[in-house]
Amino acid sequence: MARPRTRIKRFTRTERAAHWLLAVTFFVMLFTGLCLSVSAFEGILDRPTAKAWHIWSAVALAAGLVLLALLGNRGALARSAREMDRFDGDDGAWLRGAPGRVWNGGAAPPQGRFNAGQKLNSAVIGGLMLAMYATGFLLWYGERDTAYRFAGTVMVHDWGTLILMFLVAGHLYFAVINPATRHSLRGMTTGDVDESWARKHHPKWVDERAVPERTAADPD
């Protein structure tokens, strides 16, 4: 008889809610933005509706994150922020060796709960989100006060969208298609992952757990 798999908690409900809030609002903003700016999408939504959905999705994302920080598990969110902001020597080795592993395979340096690629991806997306909010506000307010219409605002917003599309496409590939990493999607749906998978891909995180608590013991 096969031994039952041991699962360990990777993400709390609050962390998962923040992730899916970002995912849903991003795709709504992407779709409505395409309806506003790409001729192939014209006619799917009328401009006032597309613009309203676009703006209110941005508001919903910001407000939702604030509410999760106030009412959810703030400790879990703070822990994730600290871990994603912290790069060590193994992270540097992971990034330097990434091109070679893509072409030749091979083992990666040991990683924590987030690998170096995830940390870098989060940092870039975080910076782009600030840029998108700033340029989006200028585009919205510039329609009301021409003093806030600046050359290049649309270009920065459009280029930010293109880069985000590229990053999200890569994220979806690793989370849904790539056999070695798609198990990570379970962490963002049920909250737990197989311990054997975690030991292979995130051994430092597994080792850092003081006691191998089971998912029921982890707070959400």
C-alpha positions as CSV (number, residue, x, y, z in Angstrom):
1,M,0.0,0.0,0.0
2,A,1.3,3.4,-0.9
3,R,2.1,5.7,1.9
4,P,-0.3,8.7,2.2
5,R,1.3,11.9,1.0
6,T,2.2,14.4,3.6
7,R,1.1,17.9,2.9
8,I,2.4,21.1,4.4
9,K,0.8,24.6,4.5
10,R,2.3,27.0,2.1
11,F,-0.2,29.9,1.9
12,T,-2.9,31.1,4.2
13,R,-6.4,32.1,3.1
14,T,-5.4,35.7,3.3
15,E,-2.4,35.2,1.0
16,R,-4.5,33.2,-1.5
17,A,-7.2,35.8,-1.4
18,A,-4.7,38.6,-2.3
19,H,-3.3,36.5,-5.1
20,W,-6.7,35.8,-6.7
21,L,-7.8,39.4,-6.2
22,L,-4.8,40.5,-8.1
23,A,-5.3,37.9,-10.8
24,V,-9.0,38.6,-11.4
25,T,-8.6,42.4,-11.5
26,F,-5.6,42.2,-13.7
27,F,-7.4,40.2,-16.4
28,V,-10.4,42.5,-16.2
29,M,-8.1,45.6,-16.6
30,L,-6.2,43.9,-19.4
31,F,-9.4,43.0,-21.3
32,T,-11.0,46.4,-20.9
33,G,-7.7,48.1,-21.7
34,L,-7.5,46.2,-25.0
35,C,-11.1,47.2,-25.7
36,L,-10.1,50.8,-25.2
37,S,-6.9,50.8,-27.2
38,V,-6.8,47.9,-29.8
39,S,-8.9,48.1,-32.9
40,A,-9.4,44.3,-32.9
41,F,-11.3,44.5,-29.6
42,E,-13.4,47.5,-30.5
43,G,-17.1,46.8,-30.4
44,I,-16.9,44.1,-27.7
45,L,-17.7,46.7,-25.1
46,D,-18.7,50.3,-25.6
47,R,-16.1,52.8,-24.5
48,P,-17.9,54.1,-21.4
49,T,-18.5,50.6,-20.1
50,A,-14.9,49.5,-20.8
51,K,-13.5,52.6,-19.1
52,A,-15.8,52.2,-16.1
53,W,-14.8,48.5,-15.6
54,H,-11.2,49.4,-16.1
55,I,-11.2,52.1,-13.5
56,W,-13.3,50.3,-10.9
57,S,-11.2,47.1,-11.2
58,A,-8.2,49.2,-10.3
59,V,-10.1,50.7,-7.4
60,A,-11.3,47.2,-6.3
61,L,-7.7,45.9,-6.3
62,A,-6.3,48.7,-4.2
63,A,-9.3,48.7,-1.8
64,G,-9.3,44.9,-1.6
65,L,-5.6,44.7,-0.7
66,V,-6.1,47.4,2.0
67,L,-9.1,45.4,3.5
68,L,-7.1,42.2,3.5
69,A,-4.3,43.9,5.3
70,L,-6.7,45.4,7.9
71,L,-9.0,42.4,8.4
72,G,-7.0,39.4,7.2
73,N,-3.9,37.7,8.5
74,R,-1.5,40.6,8.6
75,G,1.3,38.5,10.0
76,A,1.1,36.2,6.9
77,L,1.2,39.1,4.5
78,A,4.1,40.7,6.3
79,R,6.0,37.4,6.4
80,S,5.5,37.0,2.6
81,A,6.6,40.5,2.0
82,R,9.8,40.0,4.1
83,E,10.6,36.7,2.4
84,M,10.1,38.1,-1.1
85,D,12.3,41.1,-0.3
86,R,15.2,39.1,1.0
87,F,17.8,37.9,-1.4
88,D,20.8,35.7,-0.3
89,G,23.7,34.0,-1.9
90,D,21.6,31.0,-3.0
91,D,19.2,33.4,-4.7
92,G,22.1,35.0,-6.6
93,A,23.4,31.6,-7.7
94,W,19.9,30.6,-8.7
95,L,19.5,33.6,-11.0
96,R,23.0,33.3,-12.5
97,G,22.5,29.6,-13.3
98,A,18.9,30.0,-14.6
99,P,19.8,30.3,-18.3
100,G,22.0,27.2,-18.2
101,R,19.3,25.2,-16.4
102,V,16.8,26.2,-19.1
103,W,19.1,24.7,-21.8
104,N,20.9,21.9,-20.1
105,G,18.9,21.1,-17.0
106,G,20.6,20.4,-13.7
107,A,19.8,21.1,-10.1
108,A,19.1,24.5,-8.8
109,P,20.6,26.0,-5.6
110,P,18.4,25.4,-2.5
111,Q,15.6,27.9,-2.2
112,G,13.2,29.1,0.5
113,R,9.4,29.4,0.3
114,F,9.9,31.6,-2.7
115,N,12.6,31.0,-5.3
116,A,14.7,33.8,-6.7
117,G,12.7,34.0,-9.9
118,Q,9.5,34.4,-7.9
119,K,11.1,37.1,-5.8
120,L,12.4,39.0,-8.8
121,N,9.1,38.6,-10.6
122,S,7.2,40.0,-7.6
123,A,9.6,43.0,-7.3
124,V,9.2,43.9,-11.0
125,I,5.4,43.5,-10.9
126,G,5.2,45.6,-7.7
127,G,7.2,48.4,-9.4
128,L,5.1,48.2,-12.5
129,M,1.9,48.3,-10.5
130,L,3.0,51.6,-9.0
131,A,3.8,53.0,-12.4
132,M,0.5,51.8,-13.8
133,Y,-1.5,53.4,-11.0
134,A,0.5,56.7,-11.4
135,T,0.0,56.8,-15.2
136,G,-3.6,55.6,-15.0
137,F,-4.4,58.4,-12.5
138,L,-2.8,60.9,-14.8
139,L,-4.8,59.6,-17.8
140,W,-8.0,59.7,-15.8
141,Y,-7.4,63.1,-14.2
142,G,-6.0,64.6,-17.4
143,E,-9.4,64.2,-19.0
144,R,-10.7,66.6,-16.3
145,D,-7.7,69.0,-16.1
146,T,-5.5,69.4,-19.1
147,A,-2.7,70.6,-16.9
148,Y,-2.2,66.9,-15.9
149,R,-1.8,65.7,-19.5
150,F,1.9,64.8,-20.0
151,A,3.6,63.6,-23.1
152,G,4.6,59.9,-22.8
153,T,2.0,59.0,-20.2
154,V,0.1,56.8,-22.6
155,M,3.3,55.2,-23.9
156,V,4.5,54.3,-20.3
157,H,1.1,52.8,-19.5
158,D,1.1,50.8,-22.8
159,W,4.6,49.5,-22.3
160,G,3.8,48.6,-18.7
161,T,0.9,46.6,-20.0
162,L,3.1,44.7,-22.5
163,I,5.7,43.9,-19.8
164,L,3.0,42.7,-17.4
165,M,1.5,40.5,-20.1
166,F,4.9,38.9,-20.7
167,L,5.5,38.3,-17.0
168,V,2.0,36.9,-16.4
169,A,2.3,34.6,-19.4
170,G,5.5,33.2,-17.9
171,H,3.9,32.9,-14.5
172,L,1.0,30.9,-16.1
173,Y,3.4,28.6,-17.9
174,F,5.2,27.7,-14.7
175,A,2.0,27.4,-12.7
176,V,-0.1,25.5,-15.2
177,I,1.9,23.9,-17.9
178,N,5.5,23.1,-16.8
179,P,5.4,19.6,-15.2
180,A,8.1,20.3,-12.7
181,T,6.5,23.4,-11.2
182,R,2.7,23.2,-11.8
183,H,2.2,21.5,-8.5
184,S,2.8,25.0,-7.0
185,L,-0.7,25.9,-8.2
186,R,-2.1,23.7,-5.5
187,G,-0.6,26.0,-2.9
188,M,-2.7,28.9,-4.3
189,T,-5.9,26.9,-4.4
190,T,-6.0,24.6,-1.4
191,G,-3.1,26.3,0.5
192,D,-1.0,23.2,0.9
193,V,1.6,21.3,-1.2
194,D,3.2,17.8,-1.1
195,E,6.1,17.8,1.3
196,S,8.2,15.7,-1.2
197,W,7.7,18.4,-3.9
198,A,8.5,21.1,-1.4
199,R,11.7,19.4,-0.4
200,K,12.8,19.2,-4.0
201,H,12.0,22.7,-5.0
202,H,12.1,24.7,-1.7
203,P,14.3,22.7,0.7
204,K,15.4,25.7,2.7
205,W,11.8,26.5,3.5
206,V,11.0,23.0,4.6
207,D,14.2,22.8,6.8
208,E,13.4,26.2,8.3
209,R,10.0,24.9,9.6
210,A,10.8,24.4,13.3
211,V,8.2,21.7,13.6
212,P,6.7,19.8,10.6
213,E,3.2,21.1,11.4
214,R,0.3,19.7,9.4
215,T,-2.0,22.1,7.5
216,A,-4.7,21.9,10.2
217,A,-2.3,23.4,12.7
218,D,-1.4,26.4,10.6
219,P,-3.4,29.6,11.1
220,D,-5.2,31.2,8.1
